[in-house]
Amino acid sequence: EVQLQASGGGLVQPGGSLRLSCAASGLIFADYSIGWFRQAPGKEREGVGCIYVRDGSTYYANSVKDRFTISKDNTKNTVYLQMISLKPEDAAVYYCAAVRREISTNSWYHKAFRPNYWNYWGQGTQVTVSS
Protein backbone atom coordinates (compact mmCIF):
# COMPACT_ATOMS: atom_id res chain seq x y z
CA GLU A 1 0.00 0.00 0.00
CA VAL A 2 1.39 3.35 -1.05
CA GLN A 3 1.56 5.81 1.80
CA LEU A 4 2.71 9.41 1.80
CA GLN A 5 3.48 11.43 4.91
CA ALA A 6 3.83 15.19 4.53
CA SER A 7 5.44 17.24 7.28
CA GLY A 8 7.29 20.45 7.99
CA GLY A 9 4.56 23.04 7.88
CA GLY A 10 4.36 25.92 10.30
CA LEU A 11 4.17 29.64 10.78
CA VAL A 12 6.67 31.81 8.91
CA GLN A 13 6.94 35.54 8.34
CA PRO A 14 6.64 37.01 4.85
CA GLY A 15 9.97 36.68 3.11
CA GLY A 16 10.86 33.68 5.19
CA SER A 17 11.67 30.09 4.24
CA LEU A 18 10.30 26.68 5.02
CA ARG A 19 11.07 23.14 3.92
CA LEU A 20 8.38 20.52 3.62
CA SER A 21 9.04 16.79 3.46
CA CYS A 22 7.08 13.97 1.89
CA ALA A 23 8.10 10.49 3.04
CA ALA A 24 6.89 7.71 0.77
CA SER A 25 6.49 4.03 1.56
CA GLY A 26 4.99 0.96 -0.05
CA LEU A 27 6.28 1.76 -3.51
CA ILE A 28 9.28 1.47 -5.78
CA PHE A 29 10.37 5.06 -5.35
CA ALA A 30 12.11 5.44 -8.71
CA ASP A 31 8.98 4.39 -10.63
CA TYR A 32 6.96 7.34 -9.38
CA SER A 33 6.51 11.02 -9.79
CA ILE A 34 5.86 12.94 -6.58
CA GLY A 35 3.86 16.13 -6.72
CA TRP A 36 3.16 18.99 -4.36
CA PHE A 37 -0.22 20.68 -4.23
CA ARG A 38 -1.74 23.33 -2.03
CA GLN A 39 -5.19 24.41 -1.07
CA ALA A 40 -6.12 27.69 0.55
CA PRO A 41 -9.48 28.22 2.27
CA GLY A 42 -12.25 28.66 -0.28
CA LYS A 43 -9.98 27.84 -3.21
CA GLU A 44 -9.40 24.82 -5.35
CA ARG A 45 -6.40 22.60 -4.83
CA GLU A 46 -3.63 23.71 -7.17
CA GLY A 47 -0.47 22.11 -8.43
CA VAL A 48 2.77 23.59 -7.10
CA GLY A 49 5.29 21.33 -8.77
CA CYS A 50 6.52 17.79 -9.11
CA ILE A 51 9.56 15.60 -9.56
CA TYR A 52 10.04 12.46 -11.60
CA VAL A 53 12.07 10.44 -9.14
CA ARG A 54 14.00 8.31 -11.62
CA ASP A 55 15.85 11.16 -13.28
CA GLY A 56 15.09 14.04 -10.93
CA SER A 57 13.33 16.18 -13.53
CA THR A 58 11.28 18.89 -11.88
CA TYR A 59 8.40 21.07 -13.02
CA TYR A 60 6.80 24.04 -11.32
CA ALA A 61 3.77 26.27 -11.44
CA ASN A 62 4.63 29.70 -12.78
CA SER A 63 3.53 31.27 -9.49
CA VAL A 64 6.30 29.56 -7.52
CA LYS A 65 9.06 29.17 -10.08
CA ASP A 66 12.33 30.68 -8.83
CA ARG A 67 11.10 30.56 -5.23
CA PHE A 68 10.31 26.88 -4.67
CA THR A 69 12.62 23.94 -5.28
CA ILE A 70 11.75 20.26 -5.24
CA SER A 71 14.44 17.73 -4.45
CA LYS A 72 14.67 14.11 -3.38
CA ASP A 73 16.64 11.74 -1.19
CA ASN A 74 16.53 8.26 -2.66
CA THR A 75 18.02 6.75 0.49
CA LYS A 76 15.07 7.99 2.52
CA ASN A 77 12.31 7.71 -0.10
CA THR A 78 11.63 11.35 0.62
CA VAL A 79 10.87 14.37 -1.52
CA TYR A 80 11.37 17.91 -0.27
CA LEU A 81 9.75 21.23 -1.13
CA GLN A 82 12.07 24.09 -0.26
CA MET A 83 10.20 27.38 -0.18
CA ILE A 84 11.89 30.77 0.01
CA SER A 85 10.66 34.36 -0.19
CA LEU A 86 7.29 33.23 1.08
CA LYS A 87 4.32 35.49 0.51
CA PRO A 88 0.99 35.65 2.34
CA GLU A 89 -0.65 34.16 -0.76
CA ASP A 90 1.49 31.03 -0.34
CA ALA A 91 -0.39 30.21 2.86
CA ALA A 92 -2.33 26.98 2.41
CA VAL A 93 -2.50 23.35 3.35
CA TYR A 94 0.21 21.63 1.34
CA TYR A 95 -0.22 18.06 0.13
CA CYS A 96 2.08 15.61 -1.57
CA ALA A 97 0.82 13.11 -4.10
CA ALA A 98 2.19 10.24 -6.15
CA VAL A 99 1.56 8.68 -9.52
CA ARG A 100 3.37 5.80 -11.16
CA ARG A 101 4.22 7.73 -14.32
CA GLU A 102 7.00 9.78 -15.77
CA ILE A 103 6.07 13.45 -15.85
CA SER A 104 7.35 15.53 -18.72
CA THR A 105 7.13 19.22 -19.42
CA ASN A 106 4.19 18.57 -21.73
CA SER A 107 2.31 16.35 -19.30
CA TRP A 108 2.85 18.71 -16.36
CA TYR A 109 1.48 21.78 -18.08
CA HIS A 110 -1.36 19.95 -19.80
CA LYS A 111 -2.50 17.30 -17.31
CA ALA A 112 -0.40 16.67 -14.25
CA PHE A 113 -0.93 20.06 -12.63
CA ARG A 114 -4.50 18.89 -11.98
CA PRO A 115 -5.15 16.92 -8.78
CA ASN A 116 -7.18 14.25 -10.56
CA TYR A 117 -4.05 13.08 -12.41
CA TRP A 118 -2.58 11.74 -9.17
CA ASN A 119 -3.43 8.39 -7.56
CA TYR A 120 -2.10 8.63 -4.01
CA TRP A 121 -2.26 11.44 -1.50
CA GLY A 122 -0.74 12.23 1.84
CA GLN A 123 -2.38 14.20 4.58
CA GLY A 124 -1.79 17.91 4.39
CA THR A 125 0.57 20.11 6.33
CA GLN A 126 -0.41 23.68 7.13
CA VAL A 127 1.76 26.57 6.00
CA THR A 128 0.89 29.97 7.45
CA VAL A 129 2.64 33.11 6.22
CA SER A 130 1.98 36.02 8.49
CA SER A 131 3.77 38.72 10.44
C-alpha positions in Angstrom: 0.0 0.0 0.0 1.4 3.3 -1.1 1.6 5.8 1.8 2.7 9.4 1.8 3.5 11.4 4.9 3.8 15.2 4.5 5.4 17.2 7.3 7.3 20.4 8.0 4.6 23.0 7.9 4.4 25.9 10.3 4.2 29.6 10.8 6.7 31.8 8.9 6.9 35.5 8.3 6.6 37.0 4.8 10.0 36.7 3.1 10.9 33.7 5.2 11.7 30.1 4.2 10.3 26.7 5.0 11.1 23.1 3.9 8.4 20.5 3.6 9.0 16.8 3.5 7.1 14.0 1.9 8.1 10.5 3.0 6.9 7.7 0.8 6.5 4.0 1.6 5.0 1.0 -0.1 6.3 1.8 -3.5 9.3 1.5 -5.8 10.4 5.1 -5.4 12.1 5.4 -8.7 9.0 4.4 -10.6 7.0 7.3 -9.4 6.5 11.0 -9.8 5.9 12.9 -6.6 3.9 16.1 -6.7 3.2 19.0 -4.4 -0.2 20.7 -4.2 -1.7 23.3 -2.0 -5.2 24.4 -1.1 -6.1 27.7 0.5 -9.5 28.2 2.3 -12.2 28.7 -0.3 -10.0 27.8 -3.2 -9.4 24.8 -5.4 -6.4 22.6 -4.8 -3.6 23.7 -7.2 -0.5 22.1 -8.4 2.8 23.6 -7.1 5.3 21.3 -8.8 6.5 17.8 -9.1 9.6 15.6 -9.6 10.0 12.5 -11.6 12.1 10.4 -9.1 14.0 8.3 -11.6 15.8 11.2 -13.3 15.1 14.0 -10.9 13.3 16.2 -13.5 11.3 18.9 -11.9 8.4 21.1 -13.0 6.8 24.0 -11.3 3.8 26.3 -11.4 4.6 29.7 -12.8 3.5 31.3 -9.5 6.3 29.6 -7.5 9.1 29.2 -10.1 12.3 30.7 -8.8 11.1 30.6 -5.2 10.3 26.9 -4.7 12.6 23.9 -5.3 11.7 20.3 -5.2 14.4 17.7 -4.5 14.7 14.1 -3.4 16.6 11.7 -1.2 16.5 8.3 -2.7 18.0 6.7 0.5 15.1 8.0 2.5 12.3 7.7 -0.1 11.6 11.4 0.6 10.9 14.4 -1.5 11.4 17.9 -0.3 9.8 21.2 -1.1 12.1 24.1 -0.3 10.2 27.4 -0.2 11.9 30.8 0.0 10.7 34.4 -0.2 7.3 33.2 1.1 4.3 35.5 0.5 1.0 35.7 2.3 -0.6 34.2 -0.8 1.5 31.0 -0.3 -0.4 30.2 2.9 -2.3 27.0 2.4 -2.5 23.3 3.4 0.2 21.6 1.3 -0.2 18.1 0.1 2.1 15.6 -1.6 0.8 13.1 -4.1 2.2 10.2 -6.1 1.6 8.7 -9.5 3.4 5.8 -11.2 4.2 7.7 -14.3 7.0 9.8 -15.8 6.1 13.4 -15.8 7.3 15.5 -18.7 7.1 19.2 -19.4 4.2 18.6 -21.7 2.3 16.4 -19.3 2.9 18.7 -16.4 1.5 21.8 -18.1 -1.4 19.9 -19.8 -2.5 17.3 -17.3 -0.4 16.7 -14.2 -0.9 20.1 -12.6 -4.5 18.9 -12.0 -5.1 16.9 -8.8 -7.2 14.2 -10.6 -4.0 13.1 -12.4 -2.6 11.7 -9.2 -3.4 8.4 -7.6 -2.1 8.6 -4.0 -2.3 11.4 -1.5 -0.7 12.2 1.8 -2.4 14.2 4.6 -1.8 17.9 4.4 0.6 20.1 6.3 -0.4 23.7 7.1 1.8 26.6 6.0 0.9 30.0 7.5 2.6 33.1 6.2 2.0 36.0 8.5 3.8 38.7 10.4 
